C-alpha cells in the first residue's frame, strides 16, 4: 500500500492541483488546502484503482480531478470501517471518519469530469499526528491499540 498522488486546492468544489509533497497538520488537515480545519473531513482519499476504472470507461480524468488529497494504491477503501487508523509515510497518523459523502449539488468536478466518484468511493479522515508526505510513501494499517 502506498501513496501515488498528492493534491491540494485553495477552494472547495474544484479539482485539486497535484503536488510533490504535502504537510499534514495535527487536528487540522493538509496545510494550504480548503478542506483543512477543525472538523471530521480534514483529508480525503481515493483509490488510484477507482480513477483508473473511470479512465477505462472513457472519462478524461487524472489525479486531483475528484478533489482527493491523497490517491492510494493497494487499498479497497470501501471495505475499511470508520475508525480505522493508517500510518502515512514516516510519521503521519490518520483515522477514517467517513466513507463517501452526500453531494447536494453537482459541483464543478462533476461538470468537468462528466461524473464524480467521491460521493461513493471517497474516504475522509482526521489527522491524529502530522507529518510530511510525498508520492511513493508507504501506507500501513495500524491495528487497534
PyMOL commands that set and color helices and strands:
alter all, ss='L'
color gray80, all
select helices_A, chain A and resi 48-56+77-79+108-113+118-121
alter helices_A, ss='H'
color red, helices_A
select strands_A, chain A and resi 2-8+17-19+21-25+29-30+43-47+70-73+85-88+92-99+123-129+131-134+139-142
alter strands_A, ss='S'
color yellow, strands_A
deselect
rebuild
show_as cartoon
